[in-house]
């Protein structure tokens, strides 16, 4: 959920798309993408990141990207 209580959906499965997603979210130090044991940790990081901006702000961040 975003800062304005709206939702976004992500699905960056391939490594290059995942890397761009992480970069545009401003995240670093995440575990490896396919380390399933640590997915809850990544989910929390994504959740916290998306709460920092409104849905419209995120649309602008990702506009024109492959993420």
N, C-alpha and C positions, 0 to 999 in steps of 0.2 A: 504494500500500500504506500502511496506517495504522501507527501506532506499535506496535500489537500484532500486526503481520504479517497483518492481514486486509485485505479489499478493499472499496471502495465504487465505485459507478458514477455518473457524472454525465453529463448531457446537456442543458445549459442553452443551447438554440439561440436562442430569442428574447431580445432585448436586455434586457427587464425581468427575466427569469429569470437571465440571465447577471450582471446588476448585483447581484442579491440573492445569488447564489452567491459572487461576489467579496467582497462586504461580509461575509458570514458566515464566509468563510475568513480574513478580516482582511488581505486583500491590497489594495495600492494601487500605482499607477504601472504597471499593466499596459498593454501596447500595445492598440490597438483590437481588439475581438473578432474581426473578420473580416479582419485583416491576416495572411493565410496565411503570409507569409514569416517572421512572428514567432511562429507557433504553437509552435515548439520552446521558445522562451523562456517562453511561458505554461505549456506542459506542465511545464517544470521548476519554475515557481513553484507550480503546483497540487500537484505531487508533493511538494515540500518542505513545503507547508502541511499536506497530509494526514498526513505523517509525524509531525506534532507532537502528535497526539491518537490515542487508541484509536478503534476503530470505534464503540463504544458512546458515547463522548464526542461523536463527530461526529453520531450519530443524535440526540442531545440538542440539539446546535447547530442542526440543520436541522429538528427537529420542528415541525410546524405552519407551515412555510414553503412557498413555491412554488418554491424553488430545488432 
